[in-house]
Amino acid sequence: MSTFANADEVYTYIGGIFDIATKEKSFIDATAGTGLVVKLIQTDPDAVIVIDFPGQKVTTGDAAQSMDSTVQLRMSSDNSNRFWQGKLNFTLAMAQRKVKLDGKRSVALKLLPLTAGLFDVYKKLLVDSGREDLLIR
């Protein structure tokens, strides 16, 4: 059984952290001039999120399905939840094929060190929303 009950929860929590990330100065500076648009395809439950870093915009659901991207990232929603809590080693998960990354890999991987600064923000988002059940202890 998945951590998330449905795609709407994925959009609220995982999409929510990307809403924050696209407005963080460190992400804005790191993606300046790259044209980086990430399509995050998640399973169990199925959800699609497009993160447009230059446009500082996040699109979810049906609207995101047909959008173009420079990078496609595929993983389970559970692994995404683990990652944003600092509980999933992204590089190891890629080697184990738990995470699949296609497209402009070098640009996307450049952002990886910046994500650690958002782990506490994600956990606070869960706590503030009354979703401590999603926290990994």
N, C-alpha and C positions, 0 to 999 in steps of 0.2 A: 504494500500500500504506500502511496506517495505521501510525502510530507504535506503537500498542498492539496486541498480538497478539489480545486478546479483552476482553470486558466485565469479567472479573475483574481484569485489570490496571487498567482505568479505575477500578474501585471501590477498588482498593488505593491508587492514587496520587492521583487527583483526589478520590475520596471521603475519602482520608486527610487531604488538606489541609483539607477542610471539617470533619472531626472536630476538627482543631486550631482552625480559625477559630471554631467554635461555642463554644469554651471560652476564647477570647481576650477579655480584659476590654474592649478597644476595640470589638469586635463586639457583645459583650453590652450595653455601654452604648449603642451606636449603634442597636441594634434594640429596646431596651427600650420596651415599650408599642406596638410597631408590628404585632405579630402576623405578622411576615414569615416566610413559608414559601416557599422557592424550589424549584421543580421544574426540575432541569437535565436536559434531554433531549439526549443526544449521539448522534452518528452515526459509523459507521466506526471502531470497532465500535459497534453500538447499545448504549446504556446509559442508565439512568434513575437519578438520584440526587435525593432530596428532603432539603433542608436546612431543618430546623425550628429557627430561631434562638431563639424563646422557650423551646422545650423542650430546647435544646442537644443536638439529636439528629440523626443522619444515617441515612437509610434508603436502601438500594440494591436494584436488581434488581426481581424480580416484586412484592415487598412495596411498592415505591415507585410502581409503575405506576398504581394506582388511588387513590393518596393525593391529597387536595386541596392546593392551594397558592394563595398570593396572587400569585405571580410565576412565569412560565414562561420559561425561558431555553433557547434551542436553538442548538447549534453542533456542529461536528465535534469529535471527540475530539482531533484534531491541534491545532485552534485552542485548545481548552481547555489542552492541554499548553503551547502557545506563551504563552497569557495568563499562566499561573501561573509562567512564567519571566521575565515582564516583556517578552516579545517580540511581543506583540499589543496594539495600541492599540484598546481596547474601543470607544471612541466611533467611530473610523474603521471598525472592523469592523461596527458596527451600521449605519452609513451605507452600507457596501458589501453589506449583507445577509448577511454571513458569520456574524453573530450576530443572533438575533431575540429580542426581549424583549417579553413581553406581561404585562399585569396592572398591579400597583402599581409603575410604572416609577420614580417619584420616590423611593420608599423604597429600592428596590434600587440606584439610581444614587448614593444618599447613601453607600453602602458602598464604592463604587469607590475613593476615595482610601485607604481602610484596607487594601485588598488588597496594595498595594505592600510593606507590611511582611511579607507572607507569601511573597514571591517567593524569598527566600533559604531560608526554611524548606522550601519545596517542593523546591528544588534539593538541599538537604541530605537530604531524604527520599529522593530518587532516588539520590544518591550512597551513602547509608547502606544502601540496598537493593541495591546493585550494579548499578544501572540507569543508568550514565553514558551509555549509548547513547540515552537519551531526552533528554539535555541538548542544547539548541540552542546552537551556538557562534557 
